[in-house]
Amino acid sequence: MEENSNFTVPPSTAARPDLDWSQVRETIMMLNLAVAQIEMALKESSGSVDVLTNSFTDIYGNLMALVQEAKLLPDSPVKQTIEESGVTASGQMQHVIVAFQFYDRLSQRLSHVCRSLDDLTGIVNEPARLYNPFAWHALQQKIRSKYTMEDEKLMFDTLLETGDVQAALDKFVSAKQHEAGDSSDIELF
């Protein structure tokens, strides 16, 4: 009988457990699935946001050209309406800028989550690191070092101190609200 060299036994899974089944392998598979889902969502949304950004830039350029041309018109109610509409539209565009900044920040956060999950998978996949508290501490410090904003570091520290996700989120939201009350500037990322 000829052996099929393409035949491989699939790894044991929760749906098909055998003596080789491992909760660690299942955990890694679920972490990898989460990373793939996040990265797929980021890639899909990135194209749409690029189209929106380019369209917004073109619309803004056209609007400003109209406003500049209106300044050449003699004073009239039409000129005043065009100029007032231009000022109103510019103010509205500030809201669009904030929305694009939110998306940019969201993309950064989700990318950090993907990298953190990859790093976590690395620890869980290696028994020598899985049971090593120093490896876990190093992972936590690596993840914390990726945060650029103090309120994110505060949230991270609160979670490690308390183990309470809600308390960490509450502190983060409180810090963001306090920060928003101190400044009305748009934050660039």
N, C-alpha and C positions, 0 to 999 in steps of 0.2 A: 504494500500500500504506500502510495506516494504522500509525503508530508506536504502540507500547504504552508509555505514559508510566510505567507501573508496573514496567517491565523495568529491572533494574539488574544489572550484572555483579558477581557476588560477588568479594570479594577473593581473591587468590591464596593458596593454603594449601599445606602440605606434601603433602596428599593430592591437590591439584590445582595443582601449580606451573606458573607461566608466567613470562614475562619480568619481571613485577612482584613475583615472590616475594621475601620478605624474612625472614631469620632474626630480625630485630628484631621484626617484626610477630608472628611465631610465638612469640617469647619473651613478648611482651606478652600474647598470647592465653592462654598457659599460666599466667602470673602472675595474670591476671584469673580464670581458672578456679580456681586455688588459693584466691584471696580468696573467690570465690563459695561454694566448698565449705566453707571455714571458717565463713563467716558463716551459711550454711544450718545447719550443725551447731550453732552457738551458739544460733540462734533455736529450733531444735527442742528442744534440751536445756533451754533456759531455761524453757519451759512446764512440763516435768516437774519441774525443780528447784523451781519456784514451788509446785507442788502438794505436793511433799515438804516444803517449808519450812512451808507452811500447816498441813499435817497434823501435822507434828512439833510445831509451836507449840500446836495444839489438844490433842494427846496430853499434852504436858508440862503444860499448864494443868489438864487433867482429873486427871492424876496428882497434882499439887500440891494440888488441892482435896481429893482422897481422903486424902492424908497429913495435911492440916490437920484434916479431920473425924475422922481416927483419933486425933488428939491429945486429942479430947474424950471418947474412950472410956475406961472404967475400965481400969486396968492388967490385962493378960492376955496370954497367948501370941499371940493373934490380933492384938492391938494391936502387940505387939513385931514380929511378922512383917510387918505392913503398913508400919511405920516403917522397918524394915531394908530391905524391898523398895523403898521410896521412895528411900532413900539410895543403894542399888545402881543404881536406874534413873537417878537424877540423875548418877551417875558415868558411866553409859553414854551419857547425853545429851551429856556433854562430848566423847565420841568423835564423835558426830553433828555437833556444832558444828565440830569440826576438819575433818570431811569437807565440810561446807558451805563452810567457809573455803577449802579446797583447790579446790572447784569455782569459787568466786568468783575466786580467784587465777588459775586456769586460763582462765577467761573473759576476765579482764583481759589475760593474756599473748596469747591468741589474737586479741583485738581489736587489740593493739599490732602483732602480726604482720600483720594485714590492713592497717592504716594504713601500716606500713613497706613492704609490697608495693605498695600504691597509690603511695606516694612513689617507690619504685624504678621502677615503670612509667612515672611521669612523666619521670624522667631518661632511661630507655632510649628513650622515645618522641620525645625532642627531641635531634637530632644535636648541637646546640650545647652541650647539657649532657652528653650521653653521653660526649663526648671531653674534658670539662673536669674536671680533677682537683679543682678548688675546689668544683664542684657535688657531686662524690662525697663530699668531706670534709664539706661542709655537711649532706648527707644523713646521713652517719654520726653527726655531732654531734646532729642532730635526733633520730635514733633513740635514741642514748645518753641524751639528756635525758629521754626518756619513761620510762626505768627509775627506779623509786622505791627499789629495794633495792640496797645496796652489792654484794651477791654477784652480782646481775645485771650491774652495771656492770663488775665484775671479769671476769665471763665474756666480756662484750662486748670489753673491752680486751685480754684474752688472745687472743681470736679475731683481732682486728685485728693484734696483735703477731706472732702465730705462724702464722696462717692454718690452724691445726689445730683442727678442731671437737672432736675427742676431748679434747685438752688443755684447751680452754675448758670443756667439760662436766665434766671431772674437777675442775678448780678450783672450779667452781660447786658440785658435790656436796660437795667437801671443806669449802668455806666453810659450806654448809648444815649439815653434820654437826657442825662446830665450834660453830656458833651453837646448834644443838639441845642440845649438851652443856653450854652455858653457861646455858641457861634452859629451864624446863619450862612457861613461860607460853604461852598460846594467842595467836598473832599475829592481830590484827584487820587486815583490809584495807579 
